[in-house]
Amino acid sequence: MQKILAGLLLATAMVAPAWAQSDVSAKLRLMTFGGEAQVKATQDAIARFNEDYPNVEVELGVDPISGGWGDFVSRVLQQYNAGEQYDVYHTAVETLQSFAARDMFIPLTDFIEGNADFEDFDPKLFELTAYKGTTYFIPSTWNNIMTNYNRALFKEAGIDTPSKTWTWEEFADVAEKLTKRDASGNVTQFGYEVPNFFFGLMPWFFSNGTSPITADWTASNMTDPKVAETLQFLYDLIHVRKVSPQVGQEGVENQFFAGQIAMISRGHWIVQNAISSNLDMDIAVQPGRVNNNTVIGFGAYGISSKSQNVDLAKALVTELLSYETQVAEGDLGGAVPGRKSAAETEGFLKFPPSAPLYYETLPSTQAVPSPANFQEVDQIFMRYFQAIMTDEMSIPDAVAAADQELTRSFERLKRVTQ
Amino acid sequence: MAKRRLSDLRKAQMRAGYLFVVPSFVLYALFVLVPVAITIVLSFTYYDISFGADWVWFENYQRFFGESRSITIFWNTLRFAFFAVTGNVLVGLLLALALNRAMPGWLLYFFRLAFFLPVIISAAFVAVVWSYFYAVDFGVINYYLNVLGLPAVPWLTSSKVAMTSIVIMDVWKNTGFFMIILVAALQGVPQPIMDAASMDGASPWRRFSRITLPYISPVLFFCIVFATIGALQVFESITILTGGGPGDSTRSLSIYLVDEAFGSFELGYAAAVSVVMMLLVLIVTIIQLVGSRRLVEA
């Protein structure tokens, strides 16, 4: 009888956490970003959190990120200065170093290691969020740049599906075959679009074993000959092979959806538009020169170092990263869910046909260079990139000038990071 | 006794006057004078929102005037202001002259509305639409140039053309505003004097240069000052059309200072840029004021 009673007590104790409600009374503030659908997924997560913590009021703030991530960092800094900071922030990789360098978020290494639930996330994602060996953020969803291609145009031109090891040369040949011109020589269909944004360009540098800034994100790497070699390849796609429209034009993505551009380098965020445009699209890996590496960027949750309710904030973050929330976000088509199980659902894998490639290529991704002066690095690099692509500057001149400006920017950054 | 009563009255009037002025002055001080003072102080510091300020004195100004990039941007701003002001006021004046003549009322209102409509549309919308017009490979303008057998023009992707493209869009967007003001001014020119000049055999150009222009010169001067101040602060149209590129060829001071403040977090340097911008607007306005004393008819 005693054994039965003990067994019942033990069973009760084991089951209790599953239905017990906390009577803690507090207020938590959560700042997130995203569209209506993402906000809905967050609100649903908060509702689930409130089932366990009915007396905890969660105030949800949504930042439109209308002025870019640098602007967001500036706003968060002001919130901290005014003592109006949120307890939990949903932010992006571009901001992590800016925040971590200023000790604005608590280290989460122990929390992650002590929570077996996070094993569903690829360890690579946690590696990417570390700053000086400590993890301050937990990844939520991510995007890696893939080669998105129009399957119908490939079939029409008799071109096989790209292999997982295709090279720059093979890619350029395919782009040439997919470029069509009318009788007077005007292009009516481009084979590819050379990206005009920092994130989209990085796969070309990574797949050549280089990057515009050093691997530790502390200095310029523009003088690496491979940087110039990569720029030359992209320049040739526009001006020599003439398979890409000039950079800096509006509506290029729409031209891809309209079937006027055959290949485009984008992340999972274009999937919903491709579906609504009835585009017969699939994805392939980044073409390689020394490897087929691509770039990854991600959203992540961090807990403010000024939060008075750290344990509650951790519980909220756990719910925000739960399987239910991740599946809801993955099915929306905005970004790839951090949980592998959520990226294996029928809803996520139904389109494009090679959707498993998103997660398969994760090991060969490199984080978008995001030092604390990310915004400035982005601006400097893109300014000179556009000057090269529009024939305003020669590659050697632009590389030298960009190197000089980046070096000055990193020198100024030392005032904050040292 | 009478003097004392008057003095009390005057004191009461003065008190009432001050009381009436106080609210607006407090608001002006709070939202204009104090921010200007803080900006000037910030411009002598290296300021980080987390770590506070370090005095660097003239380092930010030395950087601004020592870097070829900032000087290029400074000249871009002046170049844009010169061409945009000239285009806006000149085209506005020509349109006003064209509309200041006898025509059916409905036609007059139609033209006025047509020319004024772009003014009330957000600059952001206008810039997005024009960016589609200007696209090199898929743009509307180049499509028609191609139909006519003419080569495509790199409207926004060549540093030689981009600034002109922005000025064209700016004039299209804003000239209607100056047209409306100048139409009102033209309607104030006394018709009997114009008729007398016609009877004396004065040519249309002579009537315009000797009668119309002197009459509308104060309004014309207002238009020039107003357009100049706006042009020196140009931001959204360039940001959307070219983002300041290619390179820095269309970057204006206001874009530069926003980039530095909220992109690079160089708040002290951005403050110095804004002080330079403020002085630039001040100097240009003073030059115009001094010049106007000779040219504007009282």
HADDOCK unambig.tbl for C-alpha pairs under 7 A between the chains (distance, minus, plus):
assign (segid A and resid 70 and name CA) (segid B and resid 262 and name CA) 5.85 0.50 0.50
assign (segid A and resid 70 and name CA) (segid B and resid 263 and name CA) 4.99 0.50 0.50
assign (segid A and resid 71 and name CA) (segid B and resid 262 and name CA) 5.18 0.50 0.50
assign (segid A and resid 71 and name CA) (segid B and resid 263 and name CA) 6.56 0.50 0.50
assign (segid A and resid 74 and name CA) (segid B and resid 262 and name CA) 6.31 0.50 0.50
assign (segid A and resid 77 and name CA) (segid B and resid 49 and name CA) 6.26 0.50 0.50
assign (segid A and resid 77 and name CA) (segid B and resid 50 and name CA) 6.67 0.50 0.50
assign (segid A and resid 78 and name CA) (segid B and resid 49 and name CA) 6.94 0.50 0.50
assign (segid A and resid 245 and name CA) (segid B and resid 137 and name CA) 6.36 0.50 0.50
assign (segid A and resid 248 and name CA) (segid B and resid 157 and name CA) 6.73 0.50 0.50
assign (segid A and resid 249 and name CA) (segid B and resid 135 and name CA) 5.38 0.50 0.50
assign (segid A and resid 250 and name CA) (segid B and resid 131 and name CA) 6.20 0.50 0.50
assign (segid A and resid 250 and name CA) (segid B and resid 132 and name CA) 6.04 0.50 0.50
assign (segid A and resid 250 and name CA) (segid B and resid 135 and name CA) 6.60 0.50 0.50
assign (segid A and resid 373 and name CA) (segid B and resid 264 and name CA) 6.16 0.50 0.50
assign (segid A and resid 375 and name CA) (segid B and resid 263 and name CA) 4.97 0.50 0.50
assign (segid A and resid 375 and name CA) (segid B and resid 264 and name CA) 6.10 0.50 0.50
assign (segid A and resid 376 and name CA) (segid B and resid 263 and name CA) 5.77 0.50 0.50
assign (segid A and resid 376 and name CA) (segid B and resid 264 and name CA) 5.03 0.50 0.50
assign (segid A and resid 383 and name CA) (segid B and resid 245 and name CA) 6.77 0.50 0.50
assign (segid A and resid 383 and name CA) (segid B and resid 246 and name CA) 6.95 0.50 0.50
assign (segid A and resid 383 and name CA) (segid B and resid 247 and name CA) 4.86 0.50 0.50
assign (segid A and resid 384 and name CA) (segid B and resid 247 and name CA) 5.90 0.50 0.50
assign (segid A and resid 386 and name CA) (segid B and resid 246 and name CA) 5.86 0.50 0.50
assign (segid A and resid 386 and name CA) (segid B and resid 247 and name CA) 6.37 0.50 0.50
assign (segid A and resid 387 and name CA) (segid B and resid 246 and name CA) 5.38 0.50 0.50
assign (segid A and resid 387 and name CA) (segid B and resid 247 and name CA) 4.88 0.50 0.50
assign (segid A and resid 390 and name CA) (segid B and resid 157 and name CA) 5.87 0.50 0.50
assign (segid A and resid 390 and name CA) (segid B and resid 158 and name CA) 6.38 0.50 0.50
assign (segid A and resid 392 and name CA) (segid B and resid 159 and name CA) 7.00 0.50 0.50
